[in-house]
Amino acid sequence: MTETILQTRQLGKRYGKRWAVKNLNLEVCRGDVFGFLGPNGAGKSTTIRMILSLIKPTEGETEIFGHRLKTYRSEALRRVGGIVEKPDFYQYLSAYKNLEIIGMLSNGVNHKRISEVLDLVGLSDRAGDRVKTYSHGMKQRLGIAQALVSDPELVILDEPTNGLDPQGMKEVRDLIIHLSRDRKKTIILSSHLLNEIEMVANRMAIIHKGELAVQGDVNALLNEGDKCVILQAEPRQKVLSILKRRKKILKGITEKEGKFEVIMDFAFIPELNRSLVGAGVQVKALIPRRSLENLFLSMTENAV
Amino acid sequence: MQYKTHMNRLVYSELVKLFLKKRTYLGFGIVLLIVPLIEVAMKLEGGRFLTIAMRGLSKDFLFFGNLFNGWFVAYQIMNSLWFHIPLLISFVAGDQLAGEATAGTYRLILIRPVSRTRIFIAKYITTLIYTILFVFFLAVLSIGLAIILLGRGDLIIILRGVLILPEADVAWRFLIAYLLAAWTMITIASLAFFFSSFVENAIGPIVATMGVLIVFTIISVIPVELFEIPKRYLFTKYIDMWQKMFQDPIQWDHIRTGILFMGTWSLACVLSAWAVFVKKDILS
């Protein structure tokens, strides 16, 4: 049976009259890479700040490893490491000294462990340099190192790929996979990028305007519901007549801003493409899009 | 025992952060520059300063011995305790909490399995250590160098009259005066620490502390009836308690009340800062 190690119940935070997070019920199980997805301003960081006790919830509660955060804060956070938004450090200290100080707050961490995490994130050769000389990517990696320095079982990473170049993003993704698969860490990864979550997470939740939109297994969520194909092709009349003739494989067609949104099973995409090309239609794009993607994109478009 | 070990570790980590920061040494640097400068200048002037101060008195009194000595100069430097030393102390004490907010490092330390109260206590102990060290540094440097440069002798105090304290009586008076000064500076540091718990930039607490010090001092010294009641409760009423050690007889009652008064103010500031800190939402 899978053990739930983090649970939020009716968690909410209100600023004035505005609810930044409301009625949030999350459940993270041991071994999960739990994607916490939402557009900018959706309430992801507020939720993570509440889970890590940086801000106090207006209502609801969090339980970590069976300990209520409100009453047993130290016990709840003993096996947790995290990075919240951008990684900030004592700029005038070296990476090593920063980790040593953080270690002191976590019941002490020895030299071997500090060296190990610096090695893990590829900063061993710059360990003695002051953090103010680091690039953004290096600080981001040091952020992950500080989250791992106390060897926590649960690692909470709030947008760890923010501001990284594609190579840096890939390195972080590989590191998350390594931590989950080889080191058996449970990871909560927040992001505003669905594909990033899709690549590393097994379970996910989407938050929108502070409220939970959906939560569950990533594959199940991505595959459930109608799948949609965005078709961009010319000439319009010819495209329409072909689409109407293929009613057996198409469940619905809508036209929007010069593009067709076709609801269909992705397995029939090659067949549809052949019909269009065979009829002399110029196909500019055929983009498969799942219902979850559509849901998330609609949220993102409306996000502040 | 375990609590003590953990607390020691927290205090050590705060001390590391404090003493590896350049701004921590700014106050020490200024004192290290100014004190020798004043003392060397006074030595070069050869007692002109004292002559001017005693101009009216030398007609009526005969003065014997070396009155322009190290003790006299060290006493003059103690007058920096009114404003300059509080400014330098608030510079560091005001940065203790607000500095973490400015740097965004609250997010680094307050997600650890250690209570905010312990972190707060560690930070306050560090502030006290800095304050005491700073006053001790001022004392050792100003007295030590002054005696090396100008020697020892009786101490002449020119304050609403003339008092000459015999040399045998001077050292212990200085010792207690500096202990009282340290106690007073702890109140100033606690005030800066209190302001530091509210804001997210380190300048605010310095300005607020100095603002309070100036306003309270003005209220304390202006002989207006309206201020008579409030001035009884202002800590600035006792900010001069170190100076009472250079009076004869020493006003022990004033000093005892001052110690209690300053202690109460420090405690009130620290408890208020603690209440703010443990409930604070970290949004930086």
Interface residues (C-beta under 8 A of the other chain):
Chain A: R49 L52 S53 L54 I55 K56 R73 S74 E75 A76 L77 R78 V80 G82 V84 E85 K86 D88 F89 Y90 Q91 Y92 L93 K97 N98 E100 I101 I102 M104 L105 S106 N107 G108 Q146 S150
Chain B: H6 R9 L10 Y12 S13 V16 K17 L20 K21 K22 A103 G104 T105 Y106 R107 L108 I109 L110 I111 R112 P113 V114 S115 I119 K279 D281 I282 L283
